[in-house]
Each structure stands twice: as structure tokens, then as C-alpha cells.
């Protein structure tokens, strides 16, 4: 998990859609659209965040293997509907974090009329520096996790996203070993190894491309 920067989206498009969201029903209807400006902005969220997040989940840091990763609202749009299209409220997340763990979890402790002034119960990928709340220890500093100085945000993030569950620890270990092995590869062999992990295309098809 690392602090993210907001990609360079079309602010005019963000502003246009945000102005149309006046009720929870508006947010639900517009977000469900598969065409027009809502589709355009949602596709932009996905493609630019893949790059910004280096194909990793914003919450657990594990590689995103889905062809179309989940777009998650940090502040649930079912409650905070006016921020349904707000860039600082959108990240890509794996299925386990978005569906199994977070769902409609209320992450806002203290609400403000300004998004950036809200207080959140978990580490916010854009507003917080994760290093202030959690630290990674172990092999290549990426396996075991614990809160920093008893951080409440750190503890809640670890609890909510099950960051110390055997499954999460195993996945981080696999990612760390992959990163270590790929470091010794060069040229097309390195690109092929990265494709196998990041691409949704079956491995047998990738091997033919080499």
C-alpha cells in the first residue's frame, strides 16, 4: 500500500457529472450508465489508475489480475452520493477488498462539505501517507504488517482488509518472490514474465507470442 496521486482526468467532465448528482438515485443511475459521459469517465478512471497503482490493489497492495478491476468508492456512494464521480474518492481494488471486506463500509468518521477535510477511519490512499500508519516487515519489507505507534487508522485498515490473514501474507510473499525473480530477467523475457502475471490472457497464448 502506498500513497497515490490523482491522475490527470478531464476536470470539465468530472464537474459536469458531479453537478448532475443531486440525490442517491442520481448517483446510482449515472454510475450504472454504460454509455455517454459516465462511461467515458469510468473508463478513464480504470485506465489511468492501472498506471498510477502499478496494477495493484489500492488497499492490500496485491497484484490486480482481473481484466476489469473493481472501481471502489472510498466513501461509499450509497451514503456519500455527491462524491460518486469525485477523483479522490475512486480507486481500483481487488475483489476480496472491494466485495468481501469493504462493501458499503462507512469509512467517513467526520464529514465535511469539502472532501479533503473529511476524517476517515481507514488509511486514505490519496490523503494519507500509509507509512505514517502501517509498516511492512519481513522479506523485502513486504510480508508482515503492523500499525505504526498504535495508529487507529493502521489497526482498522489491517482489520478491515484482513492484511495479516494467511491468504494475504501468502499473496504478498508470492509477489515479492516474483519481483525478485523478474529482476534477473532482461528484454523480451522480462516483459513476458510480467505479462503472465498482469495479463488476463491465458498463459498458453502468451507463450505463443514469445
Residue pairs with C-beta under 8 A, 6 or more apart in sequence:
1 58
1 59
1 60
1 61
1 123
1 125
1 130
1 134
1 157
2 61
2 130
3 125
3 126
3 128
3 129
3 130
4 52
4 53
4 58
4 91
4 125
4 126
5 52
5 126
6 87
6 88
6 126
7 44
7 48
7 49
7 51
7 52
7 87
8 48
9 41
9 44
9 45
9 48
9 87
10 41
10 44
13 37
13 40
13 41
13 44
14 41
14 85
14 86
14 87
16 37
17 30
17 37
17 38
17 41
17 84
17 85
18 82
18 83
18 84
18 85
18 86
20 26
20 30
21 27
21 30
21 81
21 82
21 84
21 85
23 81
24 78
24 81
26 81
27 77
27 81
27 82
27 84
28 77
28 78
28 81
30 38
30 84
30 85
31 38
31 42
31 77
31 84
31 85
33 39
38 85
41 85
42 71
45 71
45 87
45 90
45 92
46 68
46 69
46 71
46 92
49 58
49 71
49 90
49 91
49 92
50 64
50 69
50 92
53 64
53 91
53 92
55 63
55 64
55 198
56 62
56 63
56 64
57 63
57 64
57 69
57 92
57 93
57 94
57 97
58 72
58 91
58 92
58 93
58 125
59 72
59 91
59 93
59 94
59 97
59 101
59 102
59 125
59 157
59 161
60 94
60 96
60 97
60 161
60 163
60 168
60 171
61 142
61 172
61 175
62 94
62 168
62 171
62 172
62 175
63 175
63 197
63 198
64 92
64 94
64 198
65 197
65 198
65 200
66 94
66 95
66 200
67 200
69 92
69 93
69 94
70 92
70 93
70 94
70 95
70 98
70 99
71 90
71 91
71 92
71 93
72 90
72 91
72 92
72 93
72 97
72 98
72 102
73 80
73 83
73 84
73 89
73 90
74 88
74 89
74 90
74 91
74 107
74 120
74 124
74 125
75 83
75 89
75 107
75 108
75 115
75 118
75 120
76 104
76 105
76 106
76 107
77 83
77 84
78 104
79 104
79 106
79 108
80 89
80 108
80 111
83 89
83 115
86 115
88 115
88 116
88 126
88 127
89 115
91 125
93 102
96 162
96 167
97 161
101 160
101 161
101 162
102 160
102 161
105 160
106 121
107 120
107 121
107 122
107 124
108 118
108 119
108 120
108 121
109 118
109 119
109 120
109 121
110 118
110 119
111 118
112 118
116 127
120 127
120 128
120 153
121 152
121 153
121 156
122 153
122 156
122 157
122 160
123 130
123 133
123 134
123 153
123 154
123 157
128 153
131 148
132 148
132 151
133 147
133 148
133 151
133 153
133 154
133 157
134 145
134 146
134 147
134 148
134 151
134 154
134 157
134 158
134 163
135 145
135 146
135 148
136 142
136 143
136 144
136 145
137 143
137 144
137 145
137 146
138 144
139 173
139 176
140 176
140 179
140 180
142 172
142 175
142 176
143 169
143 172
143 173
143 176
144 164
144 169
145 158
145 163
145 164
146 154
146 158
147 154
147 155
147 158
148 154
157 163
158 164
161 168
162 168
178 193
178 197
181 193
182 190
182 193
182 194
185 193
188 210
192 206
192 207
192 209
192 210
195 201
195 206
195 209
196 203
196 206
199 206
